[in-house]
Amino acid sequence: MKRVSLSTVIAPDDAKKVIDTYVGANKRTLKFAAKDEEGNPLNLTDKTVTISADLSGTKKIDDQACTVIDAVDGWFDYTPTADEINADGRYRAQVKIDDSGDEDYLEEIVLRVNLPVEDL
């Protein structure tokens, strides 16, 4: 399985992507751009993109389909439900891009779910 580099409009470009969101923020869409090992956009045409995540060993997001919004340039997004992000903490997440048996891509990210400001 090959690694894919994920750029996101929310996180800085560093070795391990950290994406911030908030408990219950079910209308906050997480947006990503997939790039190949050379930094070029990964064409997502005919590929399936899924995301999964766990918090302290408990599966919170279970291989849910992402929405490809620009296949040629590698853009996709995912909007978690309130139940999926119902607790604060650092979720260990994986994005998988399945190429129907040719080459699969996998990237691990940290989904940091924070308490809303009014709950602090």
N, C-alpha and C positions, 0 to 999 in steps of 0.2 A: 504494500500500500504506500503510495507517495504522499508526501506532505504538500499542503497547499498553503500559501500565505494569504491571510485574510486581512484586508484593510477595513476599517470601519469608520463611519462618520462620527463615532462617539469616543473611540479610544485612540491614544497615541500609537505611533508605529514603533513598537518595541518587541522584544523577544516573545513575551507571553502577553497576549492581548487581554486587557482588563476592560470590561464593559460595565458601566454603572447604570443601574435602574433602581426602582423603588418598590417596596412591598405593595402589591395590589395595583401596580401601574399597568393594567392590562390593555391600555390603548397606546402604550409607548412602543413603537416599532423599532427593532434593532436592525440596522442596515449594514450590509457587508459587501465588499468587492473581493472576489477570489482572483488570485494571481498565481501563475505557475512558478516553478523554481527559479526562473530567470527574471521574474518580476513583471511579466507580460500578463494582460488580462486573460483569465481562463474562460474559454468559451463554454458556456453551460448548456448549449443546445443539446437536446436529447439526454441530459443528465438529471439525476434526481438528487436534491439537496435536502438533508435532514439534520435536525439538531436534537441532542439529548443532554440532560444535565442532572447531577445529583448534589444533594446537600447533606454532608455528614453520612454518606452511605445510603441515603434515601433517594430513590428515583423521583425527581420532580418534573422533568420534561422527558417523555419517553418516545424517542425517535419520531418526532413530529416533522411533517413536511414544511419546508421553507417555500416561499414564493419567489420564483425567478422573475425579476423585474426588467432586466436587460441582459439577455443570454449572451450576446456577442461580447459585451464588455465585462461579464462576470458578476453583475450586481444581483443580489438576492436579499430578502428580508424575512424576519420572523417576528410575530407579535405574540408574546406569551400571554396566557390567561392569568387571571387573578389567582386561581388555585395553584398554578405552576410556580408563582413567585409570591407565596403567601407567608414567607418567613425571611427575616433578614439573615445575611451571611454570604459567604463566598461559595458559589455554586461551581463545581467542576463540570464544565460543559465541553461537548465535542460536536463539531460540525463535520458531517460526512458528505462527500460528493461522489455519487455512484455513477460510473460510466458504463453501465450494462455489461460488466464483465471485462472490459478492456483494461482500464486503470481506475483505481479508486483513490480518492484523496481524503485525508483526515487532518483536522487541526484541532488542538485543544485550546480552549480559552477559559478565562475566569469571568463568570457573571457575578458581579458584586451587587447584591440586592440590599439596599439601604432602607432604613426606616424613613418614612416621609417626614419632612421638616416639622410639621405640626405635632408629630408623635415624639419628638426629642425633648 
